[in-house]
Amino acid sequence: MAGILVAVFWAILVSFLAVVLVRLAQTLRATTALVADVTEQAVPLLADASATLRSAQTQLDKVDAIASDVQEVTSNASALSTTVASTFGGPLVKVAAFGYGVRQAIGRRTAAEPEPDRARRTSRRTVIVGRTVPSARDRKRNGRSSRGQKD
């Protein structure tokens, strides 16, 4: 009886191990198929990613070249503006100061002139389509208003 029990126990154990091995084989086949599919899809993706990275590197090299050119142009422009400022800055300030002084001198001289000379010199007339129109100063001086008057 003990032999039969051991034989039945071994039969159940072998059957259980056979089922486990069959399931393990199915799992390994599914895993192999999954790895094959991932490899099939991953290789083109990696090739595309590599091409994209190469293209990005090329574009970055171009941008780097452009940035270095812009930096060179900026330094040249800075040097040029410094040169122009040092070359023309001093003389232009002197010319402006001289012009200011001349204007001040002429203004003082004009203020010192007698009134009739100033009135004669400032009396200007405007020509409009063949007609001479007295200036606004002349009208005010003569007591005439510029509105409603015909010359």
DSSP file with accessible surface (Angstrom, degrees, kcal/mol):
  #  RESIDUE AA STRUCTURE BP1 BP2  ACC     N-H-->O    O-->H-N    N-H-->O    O-->H-N    TCO  KAPPA ALPHA  PHI   PSI    X-CA   Y-CA   Z-CA
    1    1 A M     >        0   0  177      0, 0.0     4,-2.1     0, 0.0     5,-0.1   0.000 360.0 360.0 360.0 -38.6    0.0    0.0    0.0
    2    2 A A  H  >  +     0   0   75      1,-0.2     4,-2.5     2,-0.2     5,-0.2   0.870 360.0  54.0 -64.9 -35.9    2.8    2.4    0.8
    3    3 A G  H  > S+     0   0   54      2,-0.2     4,-2.3     1,-0.2    -1,-0.2   0.876 108.0  49.3 -64.3 -40.1    4.3    1.7   -2.7
    4    4 A I  H  > S+     0   0  113      2,-0.2     4,-2.6     1,-0.2     5,-0.2   0.914 110.9  50.2 -67.3 -39.9    1.0    2.6   -4.3
    5    5 A L  H  X S+     0   0  116     -4,-2.1     4,-2.7     2,-0.2    -2,-0.2   0.921 111.5  47.4 -65.1 -41.7    0.8    5.8   -2.3
    6    6 A V  H  X S+     0   0   79     -4,-2.5     4,-2.8     2,-0.2    -1,-0.2   0.916 112.2  50.7 -65.7 -39.3    4.3    6.8   -3.2
    7    7 A A  H  X S+     0   0   59     -4,-2.3     4,-2.3     2,-0.2    -2,-0.2   0.921 112.2  46.1 -65.1 -41.9    3.6    6.1   -6.9
    8    8 A V  H  X S+     0   0   78     -4,-2.6     4,-2.7     2,-0.2     5,-0.2   0.928 112.5  51.3 -66.9 -42.7    0.4    8.2   -6.9
    9    9 A F  H  X S+     0   0  129     -4,-2.7     4,-2.5    -5,-0.2    -2,-0.2   0.932 111.4  47.4 -60.3 -43.7    2.2   11.0   -5.1
   10   10 A W  H  X S+     0   0  146     -4,-2.8     4,-2.8     1,-0.2     5,-0.2   0.889 110.8  52.2 -64.4 -37.4    5.0   10.8   -7.7
   11   11 A A  H  X S+     0   0   54     -4,-2.3     4,-2.3     2,-0.2    -2,-0.2   0.926 111.6  45.5 -65.3 -42.6    2.4   10.8  -10.5
   12   12 A I  H  X S+     0   0  109     -4,-2.7     4,-2.7     2,-0.2    -2,-0.2   0.930 114.3  49.4 -67.0 -42.1    0.7   13.9   -9.1
   13   13 A L  H  X S+     0   0   58     -4,-2.5     4,-2.6    -5,-0.2    -2,-0.2   0.930 112.1  46.9 -64.1 -42.8    4.1   15.6   -8.6
   14   14 A V  H  X S+     0   0   86     -4,-2.8     4,-2.4     2,-0.2    -1,-0.2   0.906 112.5  50.5 -66.1 -40.1    5.2   14.9  -12.1
   15   15 A S  H  X S+     0   0   72     -4,-2.3     4,-2.2    -5,-0.2    -2,-0.2   0.932 111.3  48.4 -63.5 -44.1    1.9   16.1  -13.5
   16   16 A F  H  X S+     0   0  131     -4,-2.7     4,-2.2     1,-0.2    -2,-0.2   0.931 112.7  47.7 -62.7 -44.3    2.2   19.3  -11.5
   17   17 A L  H  X S+     0   0   88     -4,-2.6     4,-2.5     1,-0.2    -1,-0.2   0.876 109.4  54.2 -65.3 -34.1    5.8   19.9  -12.7
   18   18 A A  H  X S+     0   0   48     -4,-2.4     4,-2.4     2,-0.2    -1,-0.2   0.921 108.8  48.0 -66.4 -43.0    4.8   19.2  -16.3
   19   19 A V  H  X S+     0   0   80     -4,-2.2     4,-2.5     2,-0.2     5,-0.2   0.931 112.1  49.8 -63.4 -43.4    2.0   21.8  -16.2
   20   20 A V  H  X S+     0   0   67     -4,-2.2     4,-2.4     1,-0.2    -2,-0.2   0.928 111.5  48.6 -63.2 -43.0    4.4   24.3  -14.6
   21   21 A L  H  X S+     0   0  113     -4,-2.5     4,-2.3     2,-0.2    -1,-0.2   0.896 110.2  51.2 -65.3 -38.3    7.0   23.6  -17.4
   22   22 A V  H  X S+     0   0   84     -4,-2.4     4,-2.1     2,-0.2    -2,-0.2   0.935 112.3  46.4 -64.2 -44.2    4.4   24.0  -20.1
   23   23 A R  H  X S+     0   0  160     -4,-2.5     4,-2.3     2,-0.2    -2,-0.2   0.903 111.3  51.9 -66.0 -39.4    3.3   27.4  -18.7
   24   24 A L  H  X S+     0   0   92     -4,-2.4     4,-2.5    -5,-0.2    -1,-0.2   0.906 108.3  51.5 -63.1 -38.4    6.9   28.5  -18.4
   25   25 A A  H  X S+     0   0   35     -4,-2.3     4,-2.3     2,-0.2    -1,-0.2   0.906 109.7  49.6 -65.3 -41.5    7.6   27.5  -22.0
   26   26 A Q  H  X S+     0   0  101     -4,-2.1     4,-2.4     2,-0.2    -2,-0.2   0.917 111.1  49.9 -63.6 -41.7    4.6   29.6  -23.1
   27   27 A T  H  X S+     0   0   82     -4,-2.3     4,-2.6     1,-0.2    -2,-0.2   0.918 110.7  49.4 -64.4 -41.1    5.8   32.6  -21.1
   28   28 A L  H  X S+     0   0  100     -4,-2.5     4,-2.4     2,-0.2    -1,-0.2   0.894 110.4  50.5 -66.0 -38.3    9.3   32.3  -22.6
   29   29 A R  H  X S+     0   0  165     -4,-2.3     4,-2.3     2,-0.2    -2,-0.2   0.926 112.2  47.2 -63.9 -43.0    7.8   32.2  -26.1
   30   30 A A  H  X S+     0   0   63     -4,-2.4     4,-2.5     2,-0.2    -2,-0.2   0.911 112.3  50.3 -65.8 -38.7    5.7   35.3  -25.5
   31   31 A T  H  X S+     0   0   69     -4,-2.6     4,-2.7     2,-0.2     5,-0.2   0.919 109.8  50.1 -65.6 -41.0    8.7   37.1  -24.0
   32   32 A T  H  X S+     0   0   97     -4,-2.4     4,-2.4     2,-0.2    -2,-0.2   0.922 111.5  48.4 -63.0 -43.3   10.8   36.2  -27.0
   33   33 A A  H  X S+     0   0   52     -4,-2.3     4,-2.4     2,-0.2    -2,-0.2   0.914 111.7  50.2 -64.1 -40.7    8.1   37.5  -29.4
   34   34 A L  H  X S+     0   0  111     -4,-2.5     4,-2.7     2,-0.2     5,-0.2   0.928 110.7  48.3 -64.2 -43.6    7.8   40.7  -27.3
   35   35 A V  H  X S+     0   0   84     -4,-2.7     4,-2.6     1,-0.2     5,-0.2   0.909 110.8  52.0 -63.9 -38.8   11.5   41.3  -27.4
   36   36 A A  H  X S+     0   0   51     -4,-2.4     4,-2.4    -5,-0.2    -2,-0.2   0.921 111.4  46.8 -64.1 -41.8   11.6   40.7  -31.2
   37   37 A D  H  X S+     0   0   82     -4,-2.4     4,-2.0     2,-0.2     5,-0.2   0.918 112.6  49.1 -65.7 -43.1    8.8   43.2  -31.7
   38   38 A V  H  X S+     0   0   81     -4,-2.7     4,-2.9     1,-0.2     5,-0.2   0.925 112.5  48.0 -63.3 -42.5   10.5   45.8  -29.5
   39   39 A T  H  X S+     0   0   76     -4,-2.6     4,-2.0    -5,-0.2    -1,-0.2   0.920 109.2  54.2 -62.9 -41.3   13.7   45.3  -31.3
   40   40 A E  H  < S+     0   0  140     -4,-2.4    -1,-0.2    -5,-0.2    -2,-0.2   0.873 118.2  34.6 -61.0 -37.4   11.9   45.6  -34.6
   41   41 A Q  H  X S+     0   0  135     -4,-2.0     4,-1.3     2,-0.1    -2,-0.2   0.785 114.9  56.2 -88.6 -28.4   10.4   49.0  -33.6
   42   42 A A  H  X S+     0   0   34     -4,-2.9     4,-2.9    -5,-0.2     5,-0.2   0.859  97.3  61.1 -75.8 -34.7   13.4   50.3  -31.6
   43   43 A V  H  X S+     0   0   90     -4,-2.0     4,-2.2    -5,-0.2     5,-0.2   0.952 108.0  42.6 -62.5 -47.8   16.0   50.0  -34.3
   44   44 A P  H  > S+     0   0   69      0, 0.0     4,-2.7     0, 0.0    -1,-0.2   0.907 114.4  52.5 -64.2 -36.6   14.3   52.5  -36.7
   45   45 A L  H  X S+     0   0  115     -4,-1.3     4,-2.6     2,-0.2    -2,-0.2   0.920 110.0  47.5 -63.9 -42.0   13.5   54.8  -33.8
   46   46 A L  H  X S+     0   0  123     -4,-2.9     4,-2.4     2,-0.2    -1,-0.2   0.889 111.3  51.4 -65.9 -36.4   17.1   54.8  -32.7
   47   47 A A  H  X S+     0   0   54     -4,-2.2     4,-2.4    -5,-0.2    -2,-0.2   0.928 111.9  46.7 -65.6 -42.8   18.2   55.5  -36.3
   48   48 A D  H  X S+     0   0  103     -4,-2.7     4,-2.6     2,-0.2    -2,-0.2   0.906 112.2  50.3 -64.4 -41.8   15.8   58.4  -36.6
   49   49 A A  H  X S+     0   0   47     -4,-2.6     4,-2.5     2,-0.2    -2,-0.2   0.908 110.4  50.2 -63.6 -39.2   16.9   59.8  -33.2
   50   50 A S  H  X S+     0   0   45     -4,-2.4     4,-2.3     2,-0.2    -2,-0.2   0.926 111.3  47.9 -65.1 -42.8   20.5   59.5  -34.3
   51   51 A A  H  X S+     0   0   47     -4,-2.4     4,-2.4     1,-0.2    -2,-0.2   0.908 111.6  51.0 -63.9 -39.8   19.8   61.4  -37.6
   52   52 A T  H  X S+     0   0   93     -4,-2.6     4,-2.7     1,-0.2    -2,-0.2   0.911 109.6  49.8 -64.6 -42.0   17.9   64.0  -35.7
   53   53 A L  H  X S+     0   0  124     -4,-2.5     4,-2.4     2,-0.2    -1,-0.2   0.897 110.1  50.5 -64.8 -38.2   20.8   64.5  -33.3
   54   54 A R  H  X S+     0   0  155     -4,-2.3     4,-2.2     2,-0.2    -2,-0.2   0.925 111.7  47.9 -64.1 -42.3   23.2   64.8  -36.2
   55   55 A S  H  X S+     0   0   67     -4,-2.4     4,-2.5     2,-0.2    -2,-0.2   0.914 111.4  50.3 -64.3 -41.8   21.0   67.4  -37.8
   56   56 A A  H  X S+     0   0   45     -4,-2.7     4,-2.6     1,-0.2    -1,-0.2   0.902 109.4  51.6 -64.4 -38.1   20.6   69.3  -34.5
   57   57 A Q  H  X S+     0   0  104     -4,-2.4     4,-2.2     2,-0.2    -1,-0.2   0.913 109.2  50.3 -64.3 -40.7   24.4   69.3  -34.1
   58   58 A T  H  X S+     0   0   69     -4,-2.2     4,-2.0     2,-0.2    -2,-0.2   0.930 111.8  47.6 -61.7 -45.2   24.8   70.7  -37.6
   59   59 A Q  H  X S+     0   0   98     -4,-2.5     4,-2.6     1,-0.2    -2,-0.2   0.895 110.4  52.1 -64.7 -39.5   22.3   73.5  -36.9
   60   60 A L  H  X S+     0   0  107     -4,-2.6     4,-2.5     2,-0.2    -1,-0.2   0.883 107.4  52.8 -64.6 -36.2   24.1   74.3  -33.6
   61   61 A D  H  X S+     0   0   90     -4,-2.2     4,-2.2     2,-0.2    -1,-0.2   0.914 110.4  47.9 -63.5 -40.6   27.4   74.5  -35.4
   62   62 A K  H  X S+     0   0  114     -4,-2.0     4,-2.5     2,-0.2    -2,-0.2   0.919 112.1  48.7 -64.9 -43.7   25.8   77.0  -37.9
   63   63 A V  H  X S+     0   0   87     -4,-2.6     4,-2.9     1,-0.2    -2,-0.2   0.899 109.9  52.7 -63.2 -38.9   24.3   79.0  -35.0
   64   64 A D  H  X S+     0   0  113     -4,-2.5     4,-2.3     2,-0.2    -1,-0.2   0.919 109.5  48.7 -63.0 -41.5   27.6   79.1  -33.3
   65   65 A A  H  X S+     0   0   47     -4,-2.2     4,-2.2     2,-0.2    -2,-0.2   0.921 112.7  47.9 -63.8 -42.5   29.3   80.4  -36.4
   66   66 A I  H  X S+     0   0  102     -4,-2.5     4,-2.7     1,-0.2    -2,-0.2   0.920 110.7  51.4 -64.9 -42.5   26.6   83.1  -36.8
   67   67 A A  H  X S+     0   0   51     -4,-2.9     4,-2.4     1,-0.2    -1,-0.2   0.904 109.6  49.4 -63.4 -39.6   27.0   84.1  -33.1
   68   68 A S  H  X S+     0   0   55     -4,-2.3     4,-2.2     2,-0.2    -1,-0.2   0.902 111.4  49.8 -67.4 -36.9   30.7   84.4  -33.4
   69   69 A D  H  X S+     0   0   91     -4,-2.2     4,-2.6     2,-0.2    -2,-0.2   0.913 111.0  49.3 -64.6 -41.8   30.2   86.6  -36.5
   70   70 A V  H  X S+     0   0   84     -4,-2.7     4,-2.7     2,-0.2    -2,-0.2   0.908 109.9  51.8 -64.3 -39.4   27.7   88.8  -34.7
   71   71 A Q  H  X S+     0   0  144     -4,-2.4     4,-2.4    -5,-0.2    -1,-0.2   0.922 110.5  48.4 -63.5 -40.1   30.2   89.1  -31.8
   72   72 A E  H  X S+     0   0  112     -4,-2.2     4,-2.4     2,-0.2    -2,-0.2   0.925 111.9  48.7 -65.6 -42.9   32.9   90.2  -34.2
   73   73 A V  H  X S+     0   0   95     -4,-2.6     4,-2.7     1,-0.2    -2,-0.2   0.911 110.8  51.8 -63.9 -39.6   30.6   92.7  -35.9
   74   74 A T  H  X S+     0   0   86     -4,-2.7     4,-2.4     2,-0.2    -2,-0.2   0.925 110.3  47.1 -63.8 -43.5   29.6   94.1  -32.5
   75   75 A S  H  X S+     0   0   65     -4,-2.4     4,-2.4     1,-0.2    -1,-0.2   0.903 112.7  50.1 -66.8 -36.5   33.2   94.5  -31.4
   76   76 A N  H  X S+     0   0   94     -4,-2.4     4,-2.6     2,-0.2    -2,-0.2   0.910 111.0  49.0 -65.4 -41.0   34.0   96.3  -34.7
   77   77 A A  H  X S+     0   0   56     -4,-2.7     4,-2.8     2,-0.2     5,-0.2   0.898 111.1  50.2 -65.7 -38.7   31.0   98.6  -34.3
   78   78 A S  H  X S+     0   0   68     -4,-2.4     4,-2.2     2,-0.2    -2,-0.2   0.928 111.8  47.2 -64.3 -43.9   32.0   99.4  -30.8
   79   79 A A  H  X S+     0   0   53     -4,-2.4     4,-2.4     1,-0.2    -2,-0.2   0.906 112.7  50.2 -63.8 -39.6   35.6  100.2  -31.9
   80   80 A L  H  X S+     0   0  113     -4,-2.6     4,-2.9     2,-0.2     5,-0.2   0.924 110.4  48.4 -65.2 -44.3   34.2  102.3  -34.8
   81   81 A S  H  X S+     0   0   69     -4,-2.8     4,-2.6     1,-0.2    -1,-0.2   0.890 111.7  50.5 -65.5 -35.6   31.9  104.3  -32.5
   82   82 A T  H  X S+     0   0   86     -4,-2.2     4,-2.5    -5,-0.2    -1,-0.2   0.930 112.1  47.3 -65.1 -42.2   34.8  104.9  -30.1
   83   83 A T  H  X S+     0   0   78     -4,-2.4     4,-2.5     2,-0.2     5,-0.2   0.929 113.7  46.9 -64.5 -45.3   37.0  106.1  -32.9
   84   84 A V  H  X>S+     0   0   68     -4,-2.9     4,-3.0     1,-0.2     5,-0.6   0.922 112.6  50.1 -63.6 -42.8   34.4  108.4  -34.4
   85   85 A A  H  X5S+     0   0   61     -4,-2.6     4,-1.5    -5,-0.2     5,-0.4   0.919 114.6  43.3 -63.8 -41.1   33.6  109.8  -30.9
   86   86 A S  H  <5S+     0   0   90     -4,-2.5     4,-0.4    -5,-0.2    -1,-0.2   0.855 119.3  44.0 -73.7 -31.3   37.2  110.5  -30.2
   87   87 A T  H  <5S+     0   0   75     -4,-2.5    -2,-0.2    -5,-0.2    -3,-0.2   0.936 131.1  18.3 -77.2 -48.3   37.9  111.9  -33.7
   88   88 A F  H  X5S+     0   0  118     -4,-3.0     4,-2.3    -5,-0.2     5,-0.2   0.621 107.6  79.2-100.7 -16.2   34.9  114.1  -34.2
   89   89 A G  H  X<S+     0   0   27     -4,-1.5     4,-2.1    -5,-0.6     5,-0.2   0.950  96.4  43.0 -60.8 -53.2   33.6  114.5  -30.6
   90   90 A G  H  > S+     0   0   38     -4,-0.4     4,-2.2    -5,-0.4    -1,-0.2   0.959 117.0  45.2 -60.8 -52.1   36.0  117.2  -29.5
   91   91 A P  H  > S+     0   0   70      0, 0.0     4,-2.7     0, 0.0     5,-0.2   0.894 112.0  52.5 -62.0 -36.4   35.9  119.3  -32.7
   92   92 A L  H  X S+     0   0  112     -4,-2.3     4,-2.7     2,-0.2    -2,-0.2   0.905 108.7  50.2 -67.0 -37.0   32.1  119.1  -32.9
   93   93 A V  H  X S+     0   0  101     -4,-2.1     4,-2.6    -5,-0.2    -1,-0.2   0.923 111.7  48.7 -64.4 -40.4   31.8  120.3  -29.3
   94   94 A K  H  X S+     0   0  154     -4,-2.2     4,-2.6     2,-0.2    -2,-0.2   0.919 111.8  48.3 -65.5 -42.9   34.2  123.2  -30.2
   95   95 A V  H  X S+     0   0   97     -4,-2.7     4,-2.8     2,-0.2    -2,-0.2   0.922 112.3  49.5 -63.4 -42.0   32.1  124.1  -33.3
   96   96 A A  H  X S+     0   0   63     -4,-2.7     4,-2.5     2,-0.2    -2,-0.2   0.920 111.7  48.3 -64.1 -41.0   28.9  124.0  -31.3
   97   97 A A  H  X S+     0   0   62     -4,-2.6     4,-2.5     2,-0.2    -1,-0.2   0.909 111.8  49.8 -65.4 -40.3   30.4  126.2  -28.6
   98   98 A F  H  X S+     0   0  152     -4,-2.6     4,-2.6     2,-0.2    -2,-0.2   0.932 111.0  49.5 -62.8 -44.8   31.6  128.6  -31.3
   99   99 A G  H  X S+     0   0   23     -4,-2.8     4,-2.6     1,-0.2    -2,-0.2   0.904 110.7  50.3 -61.5 -40.0   28.2  128.7  -32.9
  100  100 A Y  H  X S+     0   0  132     -4,-2.5     4,-2.4     1,-0.2    -1,-0.2   0.927 110.5  49.5 -63.4 -43.6   26.6  129.4  -29.6
  101  101 A G  H  X S+     0   0   38     -4,-2.5     4,-2.6     2,-0.2    -2,-0.2   0.907 110.5  49.8 -62.6 -41.4   29.0  132.2  -28.9
  102  102 A V  H  X S+     0   0   56     -4,-2.6     4,-2.8     2,-0.2     5,-0.2   0.932 110.8  50.1 -63.5 -42.4   28.3  133.7  -32.3
  103  103 A R  H  X S+     0   0  159     -4,-2.6     4,-2.5     1,-0.2    -2,-0.2   0.907 111.5  48.6 -63.1 -40.5   24.5  133.5  -31.7
  104  104 A Q  H  X S+     0   0   72     -4,-2.4     4,-2.4     2,-0.2    -1,-0.2   0.920 112.0  48.8 -65.0 -41.3   24.9  135.2  -28.4
  105  105 A A  H  X S+     0   0   56     -4,-2.6     4,-2.3     2,-0.2    -2,-0.2   0.915 112.7  47.1 -65.6 -42.3   27.1  137.9  -29.8
  106  106 A I  H  X S+     0   0   98     -4,-2.8     4,-2.9     1,-0.2     5,-0.2   0.912 111.1  52.8 -65.7 -38.7   24.6  138.6  -32.6
  107  107 A G  H  X S+     0   0   41     -4,-2.5     4,-2.1    -5,-0.2    -2,-0.2   0.911 110.9  46.1 -63.2 -40.3   21.8  138.6  -30.1
  108  108 A R  H  X S+     0   0  180     -4,-2.4     4,-1.4     2,-0.2    -1,-0.2   0.894 113.1  49.7 -69.0 -37.3   23.5  141.2  -28.0
  109  109 A R  H  X S+     0   0  182     -4,-2.3     4,-0.8     2,-0.2    -2,-0.2   0.910 110.7  49.9 -67.5 -40.8   24.4  143.3  -31.0
  110  110 A T  H >< S+     0   0   32     -4,-2.9     3,-0.7     1,-0.2    -2,-0.2   0.894 108.9  52.4 -65.4 -37.1   20.7  143.1  -32.2
  111  111 A A  H 3< S+     0   0   68     -4,-2.1    -1,-0.2     1,-0.2    -2,-0.2   0.828 108.0  52.4 -67.9 -27.4   19.5  144.2  -28.8
  112  112 A A  H 3< S+     0   0   86     -4,-1.4    -1,-0.2    -5,-0.1    -2,-0.2   0.642  88.6 100.7 -83.8 -14.5   21.9  147.2  -28.9
  113  113 A E  S << S-     0   0   53     -4,-0.8    -3,-0.0    -3,-0.7     5,-0.0  -0.379  84.3 -98.4 -69.5 151.9   20.6  148.4  -32.3
  114  114 A P     >  -     0   0   75      0, 0.0     4,-1.6     0, 0.0     3,-0.3  -0.281  33.9-110.9 -66.6 157.1   18.2  151.3  -32.4
  115  115 A E  H  > S+     0   0  123      1,-0.2     4,-2.3     2,-0.2     5,-0.2   0.865 110.9  55.9 -62.1 -41.5   14.5  150.5  -32.8
  116  116 A P  H  > S+     0   0   95      0, 0.0     4,-2.4     0, 0.0    -1,-0.2   0.913 107.3  49.9 -63.0 -39.0   13.9  151.8  -36.4
  117  117 A D  H  > S+     0   0   64     -3,-0.3     4,-2.5     1,-0.2    -2,-0.2   0.910 111.3  49.2 -65.0 -39.7   16.7  149.7  -37.8
  118  118 A R  H  X S+     0   0   77     -4,-1.6     4,-2.5     2,-0.2    -1,-0.2   0.921 111.1  49.0 -65.7 -42.0   15.3  146.6  -36.2
  119  119 A A  H  X S+     0   0   25     -4,-2.3     4,-1.0     1,-0.2    -1,-0.2   0.906 112.7  48.4 -64.8 -39.4   11.8  147.3  -37.4
  120  120 A R  H  < S+     0   0  176     -4,-2.4     3,-0.3    -5,-0.2    -1,-0.2   0.925 114.4  45.6 -66.8 -40.2   13.1  147.9  -41.0
  121  121 A R  H  < S+     0   0  121     -4,-2.5    -2,-0.2     1,-0.2    -1,-0.2   0.872 115.1  46.1 -72.8 -34.6   15.1  144.7  -40.9
  122  122 A T  H  < S+     0   0   28     -4,-2.5     2,-0.8    -5,-0.2    -1,-0.2   0.581  83.6 106.0 -86.7  -9.1   12.3  142.5  -39.4
  123  123 A S     <  +     0   0   49     -4,-1.0     2,-0.4    -3,-0.3    -4,-0.0  -0.623  50.8 172.5 -74.4 111.7    9.6  143.8  -41.7
  124  124 A R        -     0   0  173     -2,-0.8    11,-1.0     2,-0.0     2,-0.4  -0.900  20.6-151.7-120.7 149.9    9.1  140.9  -44.1
  125  125 A R  E     -A  134   0A 148     -2,-0.4     2,-0.4     9,-0.2     7,-0.0  -0.935   8.6-141.4-122.4 146.3    6.6  140.4  -46.7
  126  126 A T  E     -A  133   0A  79      7,-2.6     7,-3.3    -2,-0.4     2,-0.6  -0.890   9.9-145.1-108.5 134.8    5.2  137.1  -48.0
  127  127 A V  E     -A  132   0A 104     -2,-0.4     2,-0.5     5,-0.2     5,-0.2  -0.876  18.3-179.6-102.0 122.1    4.4  136.6  -51.6
  128  128 A I  E >   -A  131   0A  94      3,-2.6     3,-2.0    -2,-0.6    -2,-0.0  -0.969  68.5 -33.2-124.4 113.8    1.4  134.4  -52.4
  129  129 A V  T 3  S-     0   0  145     -2,-0.5    -1,-0.1     1,-0.3     3,-0.1   0.902 126.8 -39.6  42.1  58.1    0.6  133.7  -56.0
  130  130 A G  T 3  S+     0   0   73      1,-0.2     2,-0.4    -3,-0.0    -1,-0.3   0.477 118.5 106.4  82.0  -1.6    1.7  137.1  -57.3
  131  131 A R  E <   -A  128   0A 135     -3,-2.0    -3,-2.6     2,-0.0     2,-0.6  -0.876  63.1-135.4-110.9 147.0    0.4  139.1  -54.3
  132  132 A T  E     -A  127   0A  76     -2,-0.4    -5,-0.2    -5,-0.2    -7,-0.0  -0.880  20.0-168.0-102.6 125.3    2.4  140.7  -51.6
  133  133 A V  E     -A  126   0A  22     -7,-3.3    -7,-2.6    -2,-0.6    -2,-0.0  -0.946  21.8-123.1-115.0 128.7    1.0  140.2  -48.1
  134  134 A P  E     -A  125   0A   8      0, 0.0    -9,-0.2     0, 0.0   -11,-0.0  -0.331  36.0-101.6 -66.4 153.2    2.4  142.2  -45.2
  135  135 A S     >  -     0   0   19    -11,-1.0     4,-1.7     1,-0.1     3,-0.2  -0.233  30.0-106.7 -71.2 166.2    3.7  140.1  -42.3
  136  136 A A  H  > S+     0   0   61      1,-0.2     4,-2.2     2,-0.2     5,-0.2   0.845 119.1  58.3 -64.8 -31.0    1.7  139.7  -39.1
  137  137 A R  H  > S+     0   0  144      1,-0.2     4,-2.5     2,-0.2    -1,-0.2   0.910 104.6  50.6 -65.8 -40.1    4.0  142.1  -37.2
  138  138 A D  H  > S+     0   0   13     -3,-0.2     4,-2.3   -14,-0.2     6,-0.2   0.906 109.9  50.3 -65.0 -39.1    3.2  144.9  -39.7
  139  139 A R  H  <>S+     0   0   47     -4,-1.7     5,-2.4     2,-0.2     4,-0.4   0.922 113.1  45.0 -65.4 -42.8   -0.5  144.3  -39.3
  140  140 A K  H ><5S+     0   0  170     -4,-2.2     3,-0.8     1,-0.2    -1,-0.2   0.898 113.4  50.6 -67.6 -38.3   -0.3  144.4  -35.5
  141  141 A R  H 3<5S+     0   0  130     -4,-2.5    -2,-0.2     1,-0.2    -1,-0.2   0.882 111.5  47.6 -66.2 -37.7    1.9  147.4  -35.6
  142  142 A N  T 3<5S-     0   0  104     -4,-2.3    -1,-0.2    -5,-0.2    -2,-0.2   0.458 116.8-114.2 -83.5  -2.9   -0.4  149.3  -37.9
  143  143 A G  T < 5S+     0   0   68     -3,-0.8     2,-0.4    -4,-0.4    -3,-0.2   0.634  72.5 132.1  84.9   9.7   -3.4  148.4  -35.7
  144  144 A R      < -     0   0   92     -5,-2.4     2,-0.3    -6,-0.2    -1,-0.3  -0.785  52.1-133.1 -97.4 144.2   -5.1  146.1  -38.3
  145  145 A S        -     0   0   71     -2,-0.4     4,-0.1     2,-0.2    -5,-0.0  -0.667  10.9-135.3 -89.5 149.3   -6.4  142.7  -37.6
  146  146 A S  S    S+     0   0   69     -2,-0.3     3,-0.5     2,-0.1     2,-0.4   0.659  81.7  86.5 -81.1 -12.0   -5.5  139.9  -40.0
  147  147 A R  S    S+     0   0  211      1,-0.2    -2,-0.2     3,-0.0     3,-0.1  -0.723 100.2   3.4 -93.0 137.1   -9.1  138.6  -40.0
  148  148 A G  S    S+     0   0   86     -2,-0.4     2,-0.4     1,-0.2    -1,-0.2   0.517  99.7 119.2  76.2   3.3  -11.6  140.0  -42.4
  149  149 A Q        -     0   0  104     -3,-0.5     2,-0.4    -4,-0.1    -1,-0.2  -0.844  46.8-158.6-104.2 138.5   -9.1  142.3  -44.1
  150  150 A K              0   0  196     -2,-0.4    -3,-0.0    -3,-0.1    -4,-0.0  -0.945 360.0 360.0-112.6 139.1   -8.2  142.1  -47.8
  151  151 A D              0   0   84     -2,-0.4   -19,-0.0   -17,-0.0   -18,-0.0  -0.735 360.0 360.0 -98.4 360.0   -5.0  143.6  -49.0
